[in-house]
């Protein structure tokens, strides 16, 4: 399943899948969560990006 990759999520949106997210400013600010259903945090203060994209999905279905 790769539907989530490449999509930009904005701060305050619901996290659709657990994993490592990367901002879209190109400076590799990461946000990782292992709990889907949380909301994305604001961009870091020195980040000029506007959203988060899924970099690495984690699967914890056990
Ligand atoms: Zn950034």
PDB file of the backbone (N, CA, C, O) and the ligand in Angstrom, with CONECT records:
HET     ZN  A 101       1
ATOM      1  N   UNK A   1       0.848  -1.191   0.000  1.00  0.00           N
ATOM      2  CA  UNK A   1       0.000   0.000   0.000  1.00  0.00           C
ATOM      3  C   UNK A   1       0.883   1.240   0.000  1.00  0.00           C
ATOM      4  O   UNK A   1       1.670   1.437   0.926  1.00  0.00           O
ATOM      5  N   UNK A   2       0.766   2.052  -0.995  1.00  0.00           N
ATOM      6  CA  UNK A   2       1.597   3.238  -1.038  1.00  0.00           C
ATOM      7  C   UNK A   2       0.759   4.478  -1.301  1.00  0.00           C
ATOM      8  O   UNK A   2       1.280   5.501  -1.746  1.00  0.00           O
ATOM      9  N   UNK A   3      -0.514   4.393  -1.032  1.00  0.00           N
ATOM     10  CA  UNK A   3      -1.375   5.533  -1.329  1.00  0.00           C
ATOM     11  C   UNK A   3      -1.013   6.760  -0.513  1.00  0.00           C
ATOM     12  O   UNK A   3      -1.208   7.891  -0.958  1.00  0.00           O
ATOM     13  N   UNK A   4      -0.479   6.531   0.696  1.00  0.00           N
ATOM     14  CA  UNK A   4      -0.201   7.681   1.540  1.00  0.00           C
ATOM     15  C   UNK A   4       1.098   8.380   1.160  1.00  0.00           C
ATOM     16  O   UNK A   4       1.272   9.559   1.471  1.00  0.00           O
ATOM     17  N   UNK A   5       2.012   7.680   0.496  1.00  0.00           N
ATOM     18  CA  UNK A   5       3.292   8.304   0.197  1.00  0.00           C
ATOM     19  C   UNK A   5       3.109   9.393  -0.852  1.00  0.00           C
ATOM     20  O   UNK A   5       2.353   9.233  -1.810  1.00  0.00           O
ATOM     21  N   UNK A   6       3.804  10.485  -0.653  1.00  0.00           N
ATOM     22  CA  UNK A   6       3.728  11.576  -1.603  1.00  0.00           C
ATOM     23  C   UNK A   6       2.638  12.580  -1.281  1.00  0.00           C
ATOM     24  O   UNK A   6       2.633  13.686  -1.822  1.00  0.00           O
ATOM     25  N   UNK A   7       1.727  12.211  -0.417  1.00  0.00           N
ATOM     26  CA  UNK A   7       0.672  13.137  -0.036  1.00  0.00           C
ATOM     27  C   UNK A   7       1.186  14.045   1.071  1.00  0.00           C
ATOM     28  O   UNK A   7       1.910  13.606   1.964  1.00  0.00           O
ATOM     29  N   UNK A   8       0.808  15.305   1.002  1.00  0.00           N
ATOM     30  CA  UNK A   8       1.243  16.260   2.019  1.00  0.00           C
ATOM     31  C   UNK A   8       0.132  16.438   3.051  1.00  0.00           C
ATOM     32  O   UNK A   8      -1.015  16.734   2.718  1.00  0.00           O
ATOM     33  N   UNK A   9       0.508  16.248   4.306  1.00  0.00           N
ATOM     34  CA  UNK A   9      -0.436  16.446   5.395  1.00  0.00           C
ATOM     35  C   UNK A   9      -0.061  17.719   6.143  1.00  0.00           C
ATOM     36  O   UNK A   9       1.117  18.006   6.360  1.00  0.00           O
ATOM     37  N   UNK A  10      -1.057  18.458   6.523  1.00  0.00           N
ATOM     38  CA  UNK A  10      -0.793  19.740   7.168  1.00  0.00           C
ATOM     39  C   UNK A  10      -0.988  19.637   8.680  1.00  0.00           C
ATOM     40  O   UNK A  10      -1.717  18.770   9.161  1.00  0.00           O
ATOM     41  N   UNK A  11      -0.332  20.528   9.421  1.00  0.00           N
ATOM     42  CA  UNK A  11      -0.483  20.510  10.881  1.00  0.00           C
ATOM     43  C   UNK A  11      -1.948  20.532  11.277  1.00  0.00           C
ATOM     44  O   UNK A  11      -2.740  21.313  10.750  1.00  0.00           O
ATOM     45  N   UNK A  12      -2.293  19.664  12.212  1.00  0.00           N
ATOM     46  CA  UNK A  12      -3.668  19.600  12.676  1.00  0.00           C
ATOM     47  C   UNK A  12      -4.478  18.502  12.016  1.00  0.00           C
ATOM     48  O   UNK A  12      -5.542  18.131  12.511  1.00  0.00           O
ATOM     49  N   UNK A  13      -3.981  17.976  10.896  1.00  0.00           N
ATOM     50  CA  UNK A  13      -4.680  16.880  10.249  1.00  0.00           C
ATOM     51  C   UNK A  13      -4.441  15.572  10.999  1.00  0.00           C
ATOM     52  O   UNK A  13      -3.445  15.417  11.707  1.00  0.00           O
ATOM     53  N   UNK A  14      -5.358  14.650  10.833  1.00  0.00           N
ATOM     54  CA  UNK A  14      -5.238  13.358  11.494  1.00  0.00           C
ATOM     55  C   UNK A  14      -4.144  12.534  10.831  1.00  0.00           C
ATOM     56  O   UNK A  14      -4.079  12.447   9.605  1.00  0.00           O
ATOM     57  N   UNK A  15      -3.284  11.930  11.649  1.00  0.00           N
ATOM     58  CA  UNK A  15      -2.253  11.033  11.135  1.00  0.00           C
ATOM     59  C   UNK A  15      -2.918   9.758  10.613  1.00  0.00           C
ATOM     60  O   UNK A  15      -3.560   9.043  11.381  1.00  0.00           O
ATOM     61  N   UNK A  16      -2.773   9.464   9.314  1.00  0.00           N
ATOM     62  CA  UNK A  16      -3.478   8.330   8.733  1.00  0.00           C
ATOM     63  C   UNK A  16      -2.795   6.997   8.952  1.00  0.00           C
ATOM     64  O   UNK A  16      -3.433   5.947   8.866  1.00  0.00           O
ATOM     65  N   UNK A  17      -1.516   7.028   9.232  1.00  0.00           N
ATOM     66  CA  UNK A  17      -0.778   5.782   9.410  1.00  0.00           C
ATOM     67  C   UNK A  17       0.471   6.069  10.228  1.00  0.00           C
ATOM     68  O   UNK A  17       1.068   7.138  10.103  1.00  0.00           O
ATOM     69  N   UNK A  18       0.862   5.121  11.058  1.00  0.00           N
ATOM     70  CA  UNK A  18       2.071   5.309  11.846  1.00  0.00           C
ATOM     71  C   UNK A  18       3.287   5.273  10.947  1.00  0.00           C
ATOM     72  O   UNK A  18       3.277   4.612   9.909  1.00  0.00           O
ATOM     73  N   UNK A  19       4.324   5.975  11.334  1.00  0.00           N
ATOM     74  CA  UNK A  19       5.526   5.980  10.535  1.00  0.00           C
ATOM     75  C   UNK A  19       6.352   7.217  10.800  1.00  0.00           C
ATOM     76  O   UNK A  19       6.110   7.969  11.744  1.00  0.00           O
ATOM     77  N   UNK A  20       7.337   7.406   9.937  1.00  0.00           N
ATOM     78  CA  UNK A  20       8.196   8.573  10.038  1.00  0.00           C
ATOM     79  C   UNK A  20       7.799   9.541   8.937  1.00  0.00           C
ATOM     80  O   UNK A  20       7.757   9.178   7.761  1.00  0.00           O
ATOM     81  N   UNK A  21       7.514  10.750   9.317  1.00  0.00           N
ATOM     82  CA  UNK A  21       7.127  11.781   8.368  1.00  0.00           C
ATOM     83  C   UNK A  21       8.236  12.806   8.254  1.00  0.00           C
ATOM     84  O   UNK A  21       8.992  13.036   9.198  1.00  0.00           O
ATOM     85  N   UNK A  22       8.321  13.419   7.084  1.00  0.00           N
ATOM     86  CA  UNK A  22       9.356  14.405   6.832  1.00  0.00           C
ATOM     87  C   UNK A  22       8.688  15.665   6.298  1.00  0.00           C
ATOM     88  O   UNK A  22       7.759  15.595   5.494  1.00  0.00           O
ATOM     89  N   UNK A  23       9.167  16.805   6.750  1.00  0.00           N
ATOM     90  CA  UNK A  23       8.577  18.046   6.268  1.00  0.00           C
ATOM     91  C   UNK A  23       8.935  18.246   4.798  1.00  0.00           C
ATOM     92  O   UNK A  23       9.809  17.564   4.262  1.00  0.00           O
ATOM     93  N   UNK A  24       8.254  19.182   4.159  1.00  0.00           N
ATOM     94  CA  UNK A  24       8.478  19.374   2.728  1.00  0.00           C
ATOM     95  C   UNK A  24       9.365  20.569   2.419  1.00  0.00           C
ATOM     96  O   UNK A  24       9.360  21.067   1.293  1.00  0.00           O
ATOM     97  N   UNK A  25      10.135  21.041   3.415  1.00  0.00           N
ATOM     98  CA  UNK A  25      11.020  22.176   3.161  1.00  0.00           C
ATOM     99  C   UNK A  25      12.364  21.729   2.600  1.00  0.00           C
ATOM    100  O   UNK A  25      13.134  22.550   2.103  1.00  0.00           O
ATOM    101  N   UNK A  26      12.650  20.426   2.677  1.00  0.00           N
ATOM    102  CA  UNK A  26      13.889  19.922   2.118  1.00  0.00           C
ATOM    103  C   UNK A  26      15.030  19.846   3.107  1.00  0.00           C
ATOM    104  O   UNK A  26      16.132  19.431   2.748  1.00  0.00           O
ATOM    105  N   UNK A  27      14.787  20.240   4.349  1.00  0.00           N
ATOM    106  CA  UNK A  27      15.856  20.210   5.346  1.00  0.00           C
ATOM    107  C   UNK A  27      15.721  19.038   6.317  1.00  0.00           C
ATOM    108  O   UNK A  27      16.368  19.004   7.363  1.00  0.00           O
ATOM    109  N   UNK A  28      14.892  18.103   5.962  1.00  0.00           N
ATOM    110  CA  UNK A  28      14.801  16.841   6.693  1.00  0.00           C
ATOM    111  C   UNK A  28      14.413  16.982   8.154  1.00  0.00           C
ATOM    112  O   UNK A  28      14.989  16.321   9.019  1.00  0.00           O
ATOM    113  N   UNK A  29      13.457  17.824   8.428  1.00  0.00           N
ATOM    114  CA  UNK A  29      12.872  17.830   9.764  1.00  0.00           C
ATOM    115  C   UNK A  29      11.917  16.638   9.846  1.00  0.00           C
ATOM    116  O   UNK A  29      10.985  16.512   9.052  1.00  0.00           O
ATOM    117  N   UNK A  30      12.165  15.792  10.800  1.00  0.00           N
ATOM    118  CA  UNK A  30      11.370  14.571  10.894  1.00  0.00           C
ATOM    119  C   UNK A  30      10.330  14.642  12.006  1.00  0.00           C
ATOM    120  O   UNK A  30      10.497  15.351  12.999  1.00  0.00           O
ATOM    121  N   UNK A  31       9.276  13.903  11.813  1.00  0.00           N
ATOM    122  CA  UNK A  31       8.295  13.669  12.871  1.00  0.00           C
ATOM    123  C   UNK A  31       7.934  12.202  12.803  1.00  0.00           C
ATOM    124  O   UNK A  31       7.502  11.714  11.759  1.00  0.00           O
ATOM    125  N   UNK A  32       8.105  11.504  13.891  1.00  0.00           N
ATOM    126  CA  UNK A  32       7.758  10.094  13.862  1.00  0.00           C
ATOM    127  C   UNK A  32       6.683   9.813  14.896  1.00  0.00           C
ATOM    128  O   UNK A  32       6.678  10.392  15.982  1.00  0.00           O
ATOM    129  N   UNK A  33       5.786   8.927  14.547  1.00  0.00           N
ATOM    130  CA  UNK A  33       4.739   8.529  15.466  1.00  0.00           C
ATOM    131  C   UNK A  33       4.423   7.063  15.249  1.00  0.00           C
ATOM    132  O   UNK A  33       4.478   6.556  14.129  1.00  0.00           O
ATOM    133  N   UNK A  34       4.098   6.406  16.315  1.00  0.00           N
ATOM    134  CA  UNK A  34       3.661   5.028  16.152  1.00  0.00           C
ATOM    135  C   UNK A  34       2.180   4.898  16.502  1.00  0.00           C
ATOM    136  O   UNK A  34       1.669   3.804  16.742  1.00  0.00           O
ATOM    137  N   UNK A  35       1.520   6.033  16.522  1.00  0.00           N
ATOM    138  CA  UNK A  35       0.096   6.023  16.839  1.00  0.00           C
ATOM    139  C   UNK A  35      -0.672   6.775  15.764  1.00  0.00           C
ATOM    140  O   UNK A  35      -0.608   8.002  15.689  1.00  0.00           O
ATOM    141  N   UNK A  36      -1.393   6.042  14.940  1.00  0.00           N
ATOM    142  CA  UNK A  36      -2.227   6.741  13.971  1.00  0.00           C
ATOM    143  C   UNK A  36      -3.447   7.301  14.678  1.00  0.00           C
ATOM    144  O   UNK A  36      -3.882   6.772  15.701  1.00  0.00           O
ATOM    145  N   UNK A  37      -3.994   8.368  14.130  1.00  0.00           N
ATOM    146  CA  UNK A  37      -5.127   9.010  14.773  1.00  0.00           C
ATOM    147  C   UNK A  37      -4.727  10.247  15.559  1.00  0.00           C
ATOM    148  O   UNK A  37      -5.581  11.049  15.937  1.00  0.00           O
ATOM    149  N   UNK A  38      -3.425  10.406  15.806  1.00  0.00           N
ATOM    150  CA  UNK A  38      -2.945  11.663  16.380  1.00  0.00           C
ATOM    151  C   UNK A  38      -3.048  12.746  15.312  1.00  0.00           C
ATOM    152  O   UNK A  38      -3.342  12.471  14.149  1.00  0.00           O
ATOM    153  N   UNK A  39      -2.804  13.964  15.729  1.00  0.00           N
ATOM    154  CA  UNK A  39      -2.794  15.057  14.758  1.00  0.00           C
ATOM    155  C   UNK A  39      -1.355  15.505  14.510  1.00  0.00           C
ATOM    156  O   UNK A  39      -0.513  15.474  15.408  1.00  0.00           O
ATOM    157  N   UNK A  40      -1.096  15.917  13.281  1.00  0.00           N
ATOM    158  CA  UNK A  40       0.245  16.379  12.957  1.00  0.00           C
ATOM    159  C   UNK A  40       0.555  17.647  13.747  1.00  0.00           C
ATOM    160  O   UNK A  40      -0.311  18.503  13.929  1.00  0.00           O
ATOM    161  N   UNK A  41       1.798  17.760  14.213  1.00  0.00           N
ATOM    162  CA  UNK A  41       2.206  18.946  14.982  1.00  0.00           C
ATOM    163  C   UNK A  41       2.483  20.115  14.045  1.00  0.00           C
ATOM    164  O   UNK A  41       2.594  19.936  12.832  1.00  0.00           O
ATOM    165  N   UNK A  42       2.593  21.314  14.615  1.00  0.00           N
ATOM    166  CA  UNK A  42       3.002  22.462  13.790  1.00  0.00           C
ATOM    167  C   UNK A  42       4.385  22.213  13.205  1.00  0.00           C
ATOM    168  O   UNK A  42       5.148  21.403  13.732  1.00  0.00           O
ATOM    169  N   UNK A  43       4.703  22.894  12.138  1.00  0.00           N
ATOM    170  CA  UNK A  43       6.040  22.792  11.581  1.00  0.00           C
ATOM    171  C   UNK A  43       7.021  23.377  12.597  1.00  0.00           C
ATOM    172  O   UNK A  43       6.687  24.284  13.360  1.00  0.00           O
ATOM    173  N   UNK A  44       8.231  22.839  12.587  1.00  0.00           N
ATOM    174  CA  UNK A  44       9.234  23.348  13.522  1.00  0.00           C
ATOM    175  C   UNK A  44       9.512  24.821  13.232  1.00  0.00           C
ATOM    176  O   UNK A  44       9.336  25.290  12.108  1.00  0.00           O
ATOM    177  N   UNK A  45       9.950  25.543  14.267  1.00  0.00           N
ATOM    178  CA  UNK A  45      10.004  27.001  14.151  1.00  0.00           C
ATOM    179  C   UNK A  45      10.966  27.474  13.067  1.00  0.00           C
ATOM    180  O   UNK A  45      10.804  28.560  12.511  1.00  0.00           O
ATOM    181  N   UNK A  46      11.972  26.645  12.772  1.00  0.00           N
ATOM    182  CA  UNK A  46      12.932  27.058  11.751  1.00  0.00           C
ATOM    183  C   UNK A  46      12.645  26.378  10.409  1.00  0.00           C
ATOM    184  O   UNK A  46      13.492  26.341   9.517  1.00  0.00           O
ATOM    185  N   UNK A  47      11.449  25.852  10.296  1.00  0.00           N
ATOM    186  CA  UNK A  47      11.072  25.136   9.086  1.00  0.00           C
ATOM    187  C   UNK A  47      10.199  26.009   8.207  1.00  0.00           C
ATOM    188  O   UNK A  47       9.234  26.619   8.669  1.00  0.00           O
ATOM    189  N   UNK A  48      10.550  26.058   6.940  1.00  0.00           N
ATOM    190  CA  UNK A  48       9.765  26.873   6.014  1.00  0.00           C
ATOM    191  C   UNK A  48       8.803  26.034   5.194  1.00  0.00           C
ATOM    192  O   UNK A  48       8.164  26.531   4.267  1.00  0.00           O
ATOM    193  N   UNK A  49       8.703  24.762   5.542  1.00  0.00           N
ATOM    194  CA  UNK A  49       7.767  23.903   4.838  1.00  0.00           C
ATOM    195  C   UNK A  49       6.347  24.181   5.279  1.00  0.00           C
ATOM    196  O   UNK A  49       6.110  24.967   6.196  1.00  0.00           O
ATOM    197  N   UNK A  50       5.416  23.537   4.626  1.00  0.00           N
ATOM    198  CA  UNK A  50       4.009  23.760   4.962  1.00  0.00           C
ATOM    199  C   UNK A  50       3.289  22.467   5.299  1.00  0.00           C
ATOM    200  O   UNK A  50       2.098  22.482   5.610  1.00  0.00           O
ATOM    201  N   UNK A  51       3.996  21.353   5.239  1.00  0.00           N
ATOM    202  CA  UNK A  51       3.303  20.104   5.528  1.00  0.00           C
ATOM    203  C   UNK A  51       4.261  18.945   5.697  1.00  0.00           C
ATOM    204  O   UNK A  51       5.477  19.086   5.568  1.00  0.00           O
ATOM    205  N   UNK A  52       3.676  17.792   5.990  1.00  0.00           N
ATOM    206  CA  UNK A  52       4.444  16.572   6.249  1.00  0.00           C
ATOM    207  C   UNK A  52       4.127  15.533   5.190  1.00  0.00           C
ATOM    208  O   UNK A  52       2.984  15.400   4.753  1.00  0.00           O
ATOM    209  N   UNK A  53       5.152  14.798   4.783  1.00  0.00           N
ATOM    210  CA  UNK A  53       4.926  13.674   3.880  1.00  0.00           C
ATOM    211  C   UNK A  53       5.453  12.400   4.538  1.00  0.00           C
ATOM    212  O   UNK A  53       6.413  12.434   5.307  1.00  0.00           O
ATOM    213  N   UNK A  54       4.813  11.289   4.223  1.00  0.00           N
ATOM    214  CA  UNK A  54       5.222  10.016   4.823  1.00  0.00           C
ATOM    215  C   UNK A  54       6.524   9.552   4.193  1.00  0.00           C
ATOM    216  O   UNK A  54       6.614   9.389   2.976  1.00  0.00           O
ATOM    217  N   UNK A  55       7.536   9.339   5.035  1.00  0.00           N
ATOM    218  CA  UNK A  55       8.833   8.884   4.538  1.00  0.00           C
ATOM    219  C   UNK A  55       8.968   7.371   4.703  1.00  0.00           C
ATOM    220  O   UNK A  55       9.341   6.661   3.769  1.00  0.00           O
ATOM    221  N   UNK A  56       8.660   6.899   5.893  1.00  0.00           N
ATOM    222  CA  UNK A  56       8.767   5.475   6.158  1.00  0.00           C
ATOM    223  C   UNK A  56       7.568   5.021   6.979  1.00  0.00           C
ATOM    224  O   UNK A  56       7.355   5.483   8.100  1.00  0.00           O
ATOM    225  N   UNK A  57       6.802   4.123   6.413  1.00  0.00           N
ATOM    226  CA  UNK A  57       5.667   3.602   7.164  1.00  0.00           C
ATOM    227  C   UNK A  57       6.142   2.506   8.102  1.00  0.00           C
ATOM    228  O   UNK A  57       7.018   1.713   7.757  1.00  0.00           O
ATOM    229  N   UNK A  58       5.566   2.471   9.266  1.00  0.00           N
ATOM    230  CA  UNK A  58       5.869   1.377  10.183  1.00  0.00           C
ATOM    231  C   UNK A  58       4.609   0.545  10.358  1.00  0.00           C
ATOM    232  O   UNK A  58       3.492   1.058  10.433  1.00  0.00           O
ATOM    233  N   UNK A  59       4.833  -0.739  10.419  1.00  0.00           N
ATOM    234  CA  UNK A  59       3.698  -1.642  10.557  1.00  0.00           C
ATOM    235  C   UNK A  59       3.846  -2.436  11.845  1.00  0.00           C
ATOM    236  O   UNK A  59       4.824  -3.153  12.052  1.00  0.00           O
ATOM    237  N   UNK A  60       2.886  -2.291  12.669  1.00  0.00           N
ATOM    238  CA  UNK A  60       2.958  -2.946  13.970  1.00  0.00           C
ATOM    239  C   UNK A  60       1.714  -3.827  14.169  1.00  0.00           C
ATOM    240  O   UNK A  60       1.134  -3.880  15.254  1.00  0.00           O
ATOM    241  N   UNK A  61       1.344  -4.485  13.132  1.00  0.00           N
ATOM    242  CA  UNK A  61       0.163  -5.356  13.222  1.00  0.00           C
ATOM    243  C   UNK A  61       0.550  -6.717  13.778  1.00  0.00           C
ATOM    244  O   UNK A  61       0.877  -7.638  13.029  1.00  0.00           O
ATOM    245  N   UNK A  62       0.510  -6.828  15.067  1.00  0.00           N
ATOM    246  CA  UNK A  62       0.806  -8.141  15.634  1.00  0.00           C
ATOM    247  C   UNK A  62      -0.225  -8.508  16.683  1.00  0.00           C
ATOM    248  O   UNK A  62      -0.145  -9.583  17.277  1.00  0.00           O
TER     249      UNK A  62
HETATM  250 ZN    ZN A 101      11.496  21.587   7.513  1.00  0.00          ZN
END
